Amino acid sequence: MENIYGNPHSQNISSKLTHDTVEQVRYRILAHFHTTAEDYSVIFTAGSTAALKLVAEAFPWVPQGPESSGSWFCYLTDSHTSVVGMRNVTMAMNVMSTPVRPEDLWSAKERRASANDPDCKLPHLFCYPAQSNFSGARYPLSWIEDIKSGWLCPVSTLGKWFVLLDAASYVSTSPLDLSAHQADFVPISFYKIFGFPTGLGALLVHNRVAPLLRKTYFGGGTASAYLAGEDFYIPRPSVAQRFEDGTISFLGVIALKHGFDTLERLTGGMENIKQHTFTLAQYTYTALSSLRYPNGAPVVRIYSDSDFSSPEVQGPVINFNVLDDKGNIIGYSQVDKMASLYNIHLRTGCFCNTGACQRHLGINSEMVRKHFQAGHVCGDNMDLIDGQPTGSVRISFGYMSTLDDAQAFLRFIIDTRLHSSGGWPVPQACADTREAGAPSAEGQADVAPAVMRRRSLSPWEDALTGSRVWNNPPTAMNAAPVAPPVCDVTRIQQTPSEKAAGVLEGALGAPVVTNLYLYPIKSCAAFEVTRWPVGNQGLLYDRSWMVVNHNGVCLSQKQEPRLCLIQPFIDLQQRIMVIKAKGMEPIEVPLEENSERAQICQSKVCADRVNTYDCGEKISSWLSTFFGHPCHLIKQSSDFQRNAKKKHGKDQPSGITATLSLVNEAQYLLINTSSILELHQQLNTSDENGKEELFSVKDLSLRFRANIIISGKRAFEEEKWDEISIGSLHFQVLGPCHRCQMICIDQQTGQRNQHVFQKLSESRERKVNFGMYLMHTSLDLSSPCFLSVGSQVLPVLKENVEGHDLPASEKHQDVTS
């Protein structure tokens, strides 16, 4: 705001200001770690990972050979991926690498087995974290001197040991005194301390080691002199200048000064942060450990090597998995989705620390390989395989964390696992917790949103006759008569009570289509029809548009629940989409782009690149006014083909490539009314007052945002189907829809209620699946194809479903279909 900073590789006034300010920041960083430029140099990097990579490439490794046993690279198994990844660099240099388990190093320390030989200068490197990023376990800083002196050897070999202390996790909440613990290399990440700037870290290098580092590549600003036409290069004299290739992120570096100033002003220093964050973690750990189900089973399983007795051995990190009352682990993905409904964002998975994850969760190497073969990769939501966890949940406390935060998290666990917002109180903080600086939680608003209650028709009437079809939508399709097969005519002419009785008594024959929905704008309201044309991507114009923010990122109801209040109507005769919302004048958007004026841009949907075009400033202004922030409406380009991925363990029929609109995974989503009714009964019988139902069946069915709703005879029978036919159309059943938090949003009000997700999770054996994905197996568009309400649904069972589990009438139906 007040200065002009130029590129520091020059001599003008603004460049000189940049250079001098950056040097002052280096001094400030060294002072923060209780050292000076006499002992350490600060090399700015693109993060702690880049600092580790720099050490791997520049360390003076000696390869194995006839005349030398070579250097060793050793690392603690409880290390970040970025540390383990250094071994690929050493392998390319023919240098041996070996992992060391924490327990092995502890036993080596007890033995005090020295392999030190002052005359042997063969360089070896040992890396370990000051704090585990998985569990928060803190490893002794005394290991630095023990290993360097030879009193503690990761492996039994002669030579000189150097130590890399991975301090990225540790220094975010604790002071590090490098005058007392003089590690040779210390990588750090500044955003872990301040939250800003991202993509900026540093490598602190002890000056006695700096001359040993080797460098091959040289970039801008690192050369004192060089020739372009000859092999002549003289590096800069200082280690920082030699290793900071190109222009550093000098504005980010200058911001660090303000970060340190603010941290000191707000907290009084790292020692205060250390005590504050540990006290919060200790309180939360004690409360979590005490939670029990009525049968005495623990609610969580905590992965820790300590009992949180001291900040010297434990950082402010708690790693755990949630259990059910039988001791089974509830997948981290499900816990994450529930937490987001309480406005709590969790870190889940293995946290880029496979070694610690394996050790604490009991996952052997063969299981890791099997999990990968089953489709699990780092960072995905495949949380359970054969009932075994692939990862866990982690919570961490920083200087900005409060007691309110800790209690909000505990309230979330209690409400979702013990089903009581008042029966099991949140543990109160003791006096020493309050003294640590955590403010009182008194008066905090309830984390869970208010439950929206309303009267409705009876479940049966609501399910089968209460579905409000748009009586006068601006579409030509209402003028087209519904023409079901002959065998369906009498069925769709039944009275509502007859239909309801049929579902109750299981008297219906094959299922029929009761409702058809398309969602022209992704995440916006449904457009219900009775008969609708089919295209090669599914129902015509289903999810052809989406709303994006000012950065072009797709908005969903998870970020913007009010999307469900945007109501699109398709008029095929006039070739327009009319969009309505309460308090807004209706607006029209053409169904097809003007190919000459449309400017193609690229967007992403579920990691897929899609070509889209902006629908114009008029609709953009309309949406921005409604939401109160800049938005745009974009449409998938008509000449762009997005192919479906092979998922759910299914191969697509030969010669068929399913194409998708802006849907997440599949062309169609089908749900069964009987499945809705079963969930409806479970939800409303769980209502404590028993007087007023929480949800109507119509409300529930809209939450699942299906294209096709059928009147099945039994709940969840659709999960046993392999293929179905609806009229002349044939579909393959791809697999279940794995549900996210959007099912907790009332599609008519935009209000959240987490009970749907929670009850579905409990009733479906901890897997939040509901509805089945479909795709065309064959589609001839040479003549118009339609889906119609009242059409008969003929399923084909999966091969592994045993026929004797079904009534005789259903066995016969499966054979004929």
MIKOL-65401 format. One record per residue (C-alpha): x, y, z; residue in one letter. Coordinates in steps of 0.05 Angstrom, whole numbers, plus 5000, padded with zeros to 4 digits. Example, Ala and Ser with C-alpha at 12.3 -4.5 7.8 and 13.67 -1.06 7.14 Angstrom:
524649105156A;527349795143S;
END
This chain:
500050005000M;505650485017E;511750244977N;513950064907I;517749404906Y;521749234843G;525348604821N;531148524870P;536048334814H;537249054797S;540149694826Q;534550204820N;531250494882I;525150034884S;529449424871S;534349614926K;528449704973L;526149004957T;533048704968H;534149055034D;527148885060T;527948155042V;534548135079E;531248425140Q;525947885137V;531447355136R;534147645201Y;527147645230R;526146915213I;532746725245L;531047115307A;524346755311H;528246105315F;533246385366H;539246395320T;543046885277T;546146945208A;552746735240E;550146025245D;544445945195Y;542546165125S;535346245101V;533945985031I;526846165008F;523245594972T;516345464943A;514445095008G;517244575055S;516744045001T;521244444955A;526144525012A;526443775022L;527343664947K;533144174948L;536743775003V;535643114966A;538743404903E;544443804934A;546843354991F;553943094979P;551842374968W;557241854955V;554541294911P;556040564924Q;562040304886G;568039844888P;571840324933E;566240574977S;560240285014S;556740934997G;552341425034S;545841235070W;539341615069F;534941435129C;528241705149Y;523141565204L;517141175179T;512741705213D;514742205159S;511042625109H;510642385037T;515342945017S;520842645061V;519741935036V;519842194964G;527142404974M;529041664968R;527541674893N;532842214884V;537941804924T;536241164886M;537841514821A;544641674850M;545840954872N;545241144945V;542040664995M;535740885032S;532240545090T;526240705133P;527040695209V;521240545255R;520440995316P;520840395363E;527340175331D;530540855343L;528240845415W;531440175426S;537840405391A;538040995438K;537540525498E;543240105471R;547440725457R;550940335403A;556240795374S;558940675304A;562741325302N;569641365270D;572642065269P;576941885209D;571041655165C;567842255131K;562741865089L;556542315092P;549842015113H;543142375124L;537642215174F;530842565169C;525542575223Y;519743025241P;519743455304A;512243315305Q;508342775269S;503443095222N;499042465231F;498342405306S;501843015334G;507042575369A;513342985385R;520042655377Y;525942865420P;529943455394L;535843145432S;536242625376W;539543165333I;545843185374E;545642445392D;545742245318I;550742765297K;555542555352S;554741815334G;551641605399W;545241435363L;545641095295C;539640975250P;543640425217V;550140105236S;555240405188T;561440835192L;561341555170G;558942245189K;551542345202W;547742975184F;540743115209V;534743415173L;529343625223L;522643675188D;519744245229A;513844445185A;508444165231S;512144315296Y;513545055288V;506345225272S;504745205347T;511445145384S;517945525392P;524145205362L;530945405391D;536245275339L;541645535385S;540344925429A;538344415376H;542844545316Q;540044115261A;543744155195D;537544265153F;530744535176V;525144585124P;519145025145I;512645255114S;510145955131F;502745855116Y;502645325170K;504545875219I;500546465192F;495546175142G;498746635090F;502446675043P;501445995012T;506845694968G;512445995008L;517245625053G;524545625071A;530445175083L;534645375142L;541745115130V;547245105181H;553045505154N;558144955170R;554344495122V;552744995068A;559544935032P;558344185023L;552044274982L;552644154908R;548644484853K;548144324780T;542644774751Y;543445524757F;537946024746G;537146774743G;540347154800G;544846574822T;550946714779A;556547204792S;558747104720A;557646604664Y;558546514589L;553046304541A;557946024491G;562845674537E;562545234599D;564145804647F;559945944709Y;561746264776I;556246214829P;554346754878R;558246734943P;552446664993S;548646014998V;541846364994A;543846714929Q;546446064899R;540145664913F;534646164901E;533746064827D;530146624792G;526047174825T;523546964893I;516447124915S;518847774945F;511948064960L;510247424998G;516947455034V;515648185054I;508847975081A;512247515130L;514748115170K;507548315182H;505847595200G;511147565255F;509048245281D;501748055284T;503147385316L;507247705371E;502048255382R;496147775386L;499147215426T;505447455462G;509746935429G;510446195411M;510945955482E;503946225496N;501445905432I;504545245453K;500945245520Q;494345495493H;493844985436T;496044405479F;490944565533T;485344575481L;487743905452A;488443595521Q;481343815540Y;478543545475T;482442895480Y;479942775551T;472742925531A;472942485469L;476141905507S;470441925558S;464741875508L;461041205512R;454940905481Y;449440645528P;452539945522N;459240215546G;462740195478A;467240775462P;464941285411V;471841415381V;478441055373R;484241545382I;490941405349Y;496341675395S;502941485427D;501541915488S;496142065538D;496642815525F;500142935590S;505343425565S;506643885505P;513743615504E;511342955477V;504743135444Q;502643695397G;495643985389P;493343445340V;488142905352I;487542335302N;481641855309F;476141455277N;468941455298V;465840785319L;458740535322D;456040195384D;458639525360K;465739765352G;465539815276N;469140405245I;464940925210I;468441155147G;472041815150Y;468442065088S;461741985122Q;464242345185V;466942905141D;460242995106K;456443015172M;461443505201A;460443995144S;453144035163L;455444305230Y;460044795194N;466144395214I;471344245161H;475643635176L;482043355147R;481242625130T;485142055098G;492341885112C;494842605113F;500742475067C;503742015120N;502741295098T;507841025148G;504141295209A;497441105178C;499640385169Q;502540345239R;496540625276H;490940315234L;494339635227G;494739655151I;500339215124N;503739325058S;499838785022E;493339125044M;495739785015V;496939444948R;490039114951K;486739774967H;490040084907F;487639504863Q;480639614890A;480940334865G;483140704927H;488241264917V;491041774965C;486142344978G;479741994954D;473441834994N;474041074991M;474341035067D;472640305080L;474739685041I;472039015066D;470239365131G;477339605143Q;479040345145P;483740645094T;484741275135G;482241685194S;479942375217V;484642915243R;483243555281I;488644065297S;488744695340F;492345345323G;493446005358Y;486646255334M;482845645361S;478245755421T;474645335472L;468245485434D;471345125374D;473044515415A;466144485446Q;462644575379A;466543975354F;464843555415L;457543765408R;457643515337F;460342825359I;455242775415I;449342995373D;450842525315T;453141915355R;449241955420L;443142295390H;442442785446S;443243535445S;441943565519G;442142865548G;449742805546W;452743475565P;458943755531V;464543695583P;465944365617Q;472844665617A;476544645682C;479845255712A;486645135679D;483345105611T;480345795621R;486946055646E;490145835581A;486446385546G;480646005515A;474346425519P;467946165549S;462945785506A;457046075543E;451746355499G;454146005436Q;448645885386A;446545165374D;450944885319V;445344495285A;440444905243P;433244935264A;428844365241V;423644575191M;416944255208R;410544255166R;404143855159R;403143425097S;398542905067L;398842195092S;405341855070P;401741415020W;397741974988E;403742434988D;408241914956A;403741724899L;399142314886T;402142914920G;407643014868S;405943694839R;406843654763V;407244354734W;400144474710N;401845044663N;409245034648P;411445414586P;412744774548T;409644434488A;410543754521M;404043814561N;400343854496A;403043174477A;398642614504P;401742104550V;401841464510A;403740884556P;403840164533P;396939834531V;398439414593C;399640054633D;393340434615V;388940154669T;394340224721R;395540964711I;387941084712Q;387440804783Q;385041284837T;390141534887P;387441094942S;387840474897E;395040634880K;396740724953A;393440074972A;397339724917G;403939944946V;401839755016L;399439064998E;404838914946G;399238794896A;402239154837L;405638784781G;411939054750A;414139744775P;411840344736V;414741044727V;410941514773T;414942154765N;419942454715L;424443034732Y;429843404696L;434443934726Y;436144414669P;440944814713I;445644394755K;443844434830S;437644854816C;430344644824A;427144064789A;422744124727F;417443584731E;414443304667V;409842724647T;413142574580R;419842824556W;424542704497P;430942314507V;437642534479G;444442194476N;446342494544Q;439842314580G;433442714586L;433843294538L;436843904571Y;437943554637D;443843924671R;445744294608S;447044934647W;450645094712M;451845704755V;459145904768V;462346414813N;466746994791H;472646514785N;468746044739G;468045514793V;461545114792C;456845264849L;452944714883S;447844714939Q;453544504987K;456345214980Q;450045584960E;443545244985P;439245784953R;440545484885L;434645034898C;430145654898L;431845794825I;426345484783Q;427645344709P;422145184659F;423544914589I;419045134531D;420844694472L;416145044424Q;419145734435Q;426145444446R;427145814511I;428345684585M;424546124633V;427846214700I;423946444761K;425446594834A;421746924890K;422447674889G;425347674819M;422247814751E;422347194706P;427947184655I;428746804590E;434846444564V;435146134494P;435945374492L;441545394440E;447445844432E;448746314374N;454745954346S;457546594316E;457246994381R;458546454433A;465446504465Q;467745814487I;470945754555C;473345154594Q;470544924661S;470844314705K;465543834730V;467743274776C;474943334752A;472643304678D;474343864631R;468244124594V;467344644540N;462145164558T;459845854538Y;457246434579D;449746574572C;450647324575G;450847924621E;443347974629K;442447304664I;449047404700S;446448054730S;439847704748W;443447144785L;448347624819S;442548034845T;439047424873F;445147124907F;448447774927G;455147614896H;457747564824P;455246954786C;454846724714H;450446214678L;454245774630I;451945214583K;455544604557Q;457644714485S;453344294438S;459344054398D;463143814460F;462843084480Q;464242884551R;465042144558N;463041764621A;468541444662K;468440704675K;466240654747K;462540204795H;466439604769G;462139584706K;464539554635D;460439924583Q;457239494529P;461739404470S;461439954419G;457740424467I;460841044498T;456141394545A;456342144538T;454642614595L;451843304605S;454043694666L;451743134713V;456642864764N;457042134744E;451541834701A;446041994651Q;440241814697Y;438741714770L;433041254790L;429741194859I;424340744885N;418241004922T;418340404969S;425440584989S;423241295002I;417441045045L;421940615087E;426741185100L;420741645114H;418141165167Q;424941115201Q;425841865202L;419142035231N;418841475282T;425441745309S;422142415323D;422242485398E;415642855407N;411842375362G;406442885346K;408643215282E;412342895225E;419143195208L;419043045133F;413742905081S;415042365029V;414842894975K;420143295012D;424642675017L;423842474945S;425743174921L;432043164964R;434842574925F;434142954859R;432542344816A;430642354743N;426141744747I;421841534806I;418540854803I;413340484845S;417339884866G;414339334909K;419939274959R;424839774988A;431639764956F;429939204907E;432939654854E;439839514881E;439238794857K;437938994785W;443038934730D;438939224672E;432139524662I;427539684605S;422540264605I;418040224545G;422640154485S;428740424521L;434039974552H;438740174609F;444539874646Q;444539964721V;451440234738L;451140214813G;448840614874P;449241364883C;453841534941H;450342104975R;453242764999C;450843315044Q;445943584992M;440543095015I;440243495079C;437644105042I;430044205037D;429144314962Q;423244774974Q;426245235027T;433745165022G;434044995097Q;438944465122R;437243885167N;442543365180Q;437842815204H;436642535134V;443942395123F;444842115193Q;438841655190K;440441405120L;447441255144S;444840855203E;439640475165S;444140295106R;449639985148E;453940615149R;454040685073K;450241305051V;447641024985N;440841184956F;438441104885G;441640764825M;445441054766Y;443140854696L;445840944626M;443340754557H;445440074531T;442940234461S;439640854434L;436940974364D;435641714356L;433641654283S;426541754308S;424342134371P;424841744437C;420941924499F;420541734572L;413441754601S;410141714668V;406141074672G;411140664632S;412539964657Q;419439814685V;422139124670L;428338944710P;433538404700V;436738154764L;444238114775K;447137434764E;449437354837N;442537484866V;439336824886E;432336724860G;429836354922H;430237014960D;424437284918L;417037134914P;414936664857A;411537224819S;418037624819E;422037014795K;417336954736H;417837694721Q;425437654719D;425337074671V;420437404623T;424138064624S;
END
